Amino acid sequence: MHCHTFIVPILAIGSSIAIPLQKRLSTPEVNDGIILNYSLTLEYLQRAFYHEGLNNFKQRDFMEAGFENPFYDNLQQIYQDQQNHVDFLIQALQAAEIPHTEERSYNFPYSDVASWVALAGILEGLSTSAYLGSAALIVDRDYLAASNSILSSEARHASYLRAALSESPSPYSFETPLSFNEVYTLAALFIPKGANPVHLPFQAFPDLNLQCSPYYYEEGRSSVTFSGAFEEANKLGVKETTPIFAIFYSGLMKIPVRVRLSGNEKDYKIDKIPDGVLGQCYIVLSRSDYNFSDEQVIAGPAILEVALLHLLPIYCFTADVYA
């Protein structure tokens, strides 16, 4: 049993874009043009990821790693889908006479075919959550229809990759929406320090590092440790007596669990993942167990895969892989 941790030294995310706790992030004001550029930024990232991976690994590499035909051909189709999404969004922005964002350089943490496929699954799940989270704020009906169409494509990609990784292709009845700042926090992990920033009105939260386990993460059972979380929060004014909650995002649910200080007085910990959390979930640390706005978040999100009992184990994805 193992979890994919993608240990590579790429970028010190905490020091490069994290926001001081005293300057709490608020929900940004957006319009359809900003949302289209937000979507385009995500599609650039995914297109670059598939372009790089499919250049680094060939069909034989995937077969030797246990991904039999037609897996490689299907990856080529997914790559073409990302290209089509980029072209469509650029054309939509040009038609509306809105300047479009430019593609950035990226660093993707993988070491072999298996870790690349695992990261592909994470990115497709993140993209699905991003499109779902932005949908309610789109005004133009045509843009909304197009966004939902792309969302469906991303969800199919995620489901296919999950199945290839021996994960449940549909672990939950509902997808999980994420806010703009939450998605930006995770997407920014792949942008190298010093690269030109993406000019969108979003900011990253301070990073949240999970101590990955070599075992299954199971609802109602597994503990989770947030490495160095109290130590970092304490520097910004959080005290030992300050109530802090781990908020699990799973489907349409947001489930708070109060954290406790670990024995080393550096980490936060929860003793078990709450019931009802399955599949690719997201975790933030928050000052509140009922107000789930960006203003209350002090760190995160991090990504954790919570397994169904009959499936193989899984991953956690956390900012410390870049430190």
Secondary structure by P-SEA (a helix, b strand, c coil): cccccccccccccccccccccccccccccccaaaaaaaaaaaaaaaaaaaaaaaaaccaaaaaaaccccaaaaaaaaaaaaaaaaaaaaaaaaaaacbbbbbbbbbbbbbccaaaaaaaaaaaaaaaaaaaaaaccccccaaaaaaaaaaaaaaaaaaaaaaaaaccccccccbbbbbcaaaaaaaaaccccccccccccccccccbbbbcccccccccccbbbbbcaaaaaaaaacccccccccbbbbcccbbbbbbbbbcccccbbbbcccccccccbbbbbbccccccccccccccccbbbbbbcccccbbbbbcccccc
